[in-house]
């Protein structure tokens, strides 16, 4: 039985001709009806991911990769279709996890770790390891508002790698940190893979997809254009980009 | 590698009896820390606002209502309950937006983000309740056990109202980003609509019904009745209050249930 099953999932966003975000704007615009355009982001996408698989997702900007991840993670609801997940999912979306800038690293790790399903005891036991992984031991009591974007992202990866229970979802894997940090991420990734975890990786980098994934999907215009061996999908993605720039 | 070892546990093999207990505790603790800098001094600072308001209002209005010996007690009960209502609804209204960093990055039960956002207001209400009881003892009005129980029930009803409002307003705020400003205006008018700084009796009786439609009014009046005057309100009054609280909560849950599944799309 697949661990994650996506069955004919469609998702569209309604784009209004005029954005109205306040009561005042709605009241003042009551006599000026808006037109809405439907932006189809996912169009009857179906896929299955089995336990222990590492699946890459590739596609150009706007092809629906991030929306598909959010639908799989349960953050967005699909308009049509069904997503069945039979495992706990730990996501790192858009290069990070959510932080409260008014709290220090220790409290943020407690907060995000709890959201990811770890118990407080587990987080406290893992705290030193998380901070060491992110190389932020010296800044443990510094509020996140004073962190650079790189430091925040490193901390996010460190928490998620520690919190992963069954499925790890990585949007733009290893796109942060210096060479040393990336090597640690890759090492932890291999460790999780060898332990039998399922991993979904979104990346624009053909090397990452072909190196770290068994299988890959190519999204184009909200549909799956190809589902196959990661190296083949990476090649197809490169040729798609080459063709696009050549015709452009 | 604790978490990695934990990860090898088959999914669903062992579930904690309260799966969200850790998250709720962490949200309450971190909210307290972020708001009050994690110190008792910060919390005391937060209590200063209603206390200062009490001192100023008492200084001015006790001359106006000099013929009412219980004015001081009525004022402190009204002000503290109002402070809970105002702070709780404001925090609840902003809760999903303020914690959007969690909602847009992971699957998290969004109702927990709303409910825990009013935890600080509840803690403050608890402290205020102790202050009120101490004040009553000092001023020679020791409350009976029955009165304290009734007051606890009124606080619970007010909490249900605040929670219902917060659930509805938190998801509506994501769609209408000036709802907080509108609510500020309503609260400002509502402060004078509720009989906090004036006794209800100074208004013609035909208006009382309308004032009771404003949810804090029956809570404040009933609390004063049991704590200050020592008179238990009628059963009809209690039924009305219970219906009021339940309908606020149910309406809030319904709006939240309809709109919250797509809340992350509006962040």
Boltz contact constraints between the chains, C-beta under 6 A:
constraints:
  - contact:
      token1: [A, 21]
      token2: [B, 177]
      max_distance: 6.0
  - contact:
      token1: [A, 22]
      token2: [B, 176]
      max_distance: 6.0
  - contact:
      token1: [A, 22]
      token2: [B, 177]
      max_distance: 6.0
  - contact:
      token1: [A, 22]
      token2: [B, 178]
      max_distance: 6.0
  - contact:
      token1: [A, 23]
      token2: [B, 176]
      max_distance: 6.0
  - contact:
      token1: [A, 23]
      token2: [B, 178]
      max_distance: 6.0
  - contact:
      token1: [A, 24]
      token2: [B, 178]
      max_distance: 6.0
  - contact:
      token1: [A, 73]
      token2: [B, 107]
      max_distance: 6.0
  - contact:
      token1: [A, 74]
      token2: [B, 107]
      max_distance: 6.0
  - contact:
      token1: [A, 75]
      token2: [B, 264]
      max_distance: 6.0
  - contact:
      token1: [A, 77]
      token2: [B, 261]
      max_distance: 6.0
  - contact:
      token1: [A, 77]
      token2: [B, 262]
      max_distance: 6.0
  - contact:
      token1: [A, 87]
      token2: [B, 11]
      max_distance: 6.0
  - contact:
      token1: [A, 91]
      token2: [B, 106]
      max_distance: 6.0
  - contact:
      token1: [A, 93]
      token2: [B, 105]
      max_distance: 6.0
  - contact:
      token1: [A, 97]
      token2: [B, 105]
      max_distance: 6.0
  - contact:
      token1: [A, 98]
      token2: [B, 101]
      max_distance: 6.0
  - contact:
      token1: [A, 98]
      token2: [B, 102]
      max_distance: 6.0
  - contact:
      token1: [A, 98]
      token2: [B, 105]
      max_distance: 6.0
  - contact:
      token1: [A, 102]
      token2: [B, 34]
      max_distance: 6.0
  - contact:
      token1: [A, 103]
      token2: [B, 30]
      max_distance: 6.0
  - contact:
      token1: [A, 103]
      token2: [B, 34]
      max_distance: 6.0
  - contact:
      token1: [A, 107]
      token2: [B, 30]
      max_distance: 6.0
  - contact:
      token1: [A, 110]
      token2: [B, 26]
      max_distance: 6.0
  - contact:
      token1: [A, 111]
      token2: [B, 26]
      max_distance: 6.0
  - contact:
      token1: [A, 111]
      token2: [B, 30]
      max_distance: 6.0
  - contact:
      token1: [A, 114]
      token2: [B, 22]
      max_distance: 6.0
  - contact:
      token1: [A, 114]
      token2: [B, 23]
      max_distance: 6.0
  - contact:
      token1: [A, 114]
      token2: [B, 26]
      max_distance: 6.0
  - contact:
      token1: [A, 115]
      token2: [B, 102]
      max_distance: 6.0
  - contact:
      token1: [A, 115]
      token2: [B, 106]
      max_distance: 6.0
  - contact:
      token1: [A, 115]
      token2: [B, 108]
      max_distance: 6.0
  - contact:
      token1: [A, 119]
      token2: [B, 22]
      max_distance: 6.0
  - contact:
      token1: [A, 120]
      token2: [B, 22]
      max_distance: 6.0
  - contact:
      token1: [A, 122]
      token2: [B, 2]
      max_distance: 6.0
  - contact:
      token1: [A, 122]
      token2: [B, 3]
      max_distance: 6.0
  - contact:
      token1: [A, 125]
      token2: [B, 2]
      max_distance: 6.0
  - contact:
      token1: [A, 126]
      token2: [B, 2]
      max_distance: 6.0
  - contact:
      token1: [A, 126]
      token2: [B, 3]
      max_distance: 6.0
  - contact:
      token1: [A, 162]
      token2: [B, 3]
      max_distance: 6.0
  - contact:
      token1: [A, 163]
      token2: [B, 3]
      max_distance: 6.0
  - contact:
      token1: [A, 164]
      token2: [B, 7]
      max_distance: 6.0
  - contact:
      token1: [A, 165]
      token2: [B, 7]
      max_distance: 6.0
  - contact:
      token1: [A, 166]
      token2: [B, 11]
      max_distance: 6.0
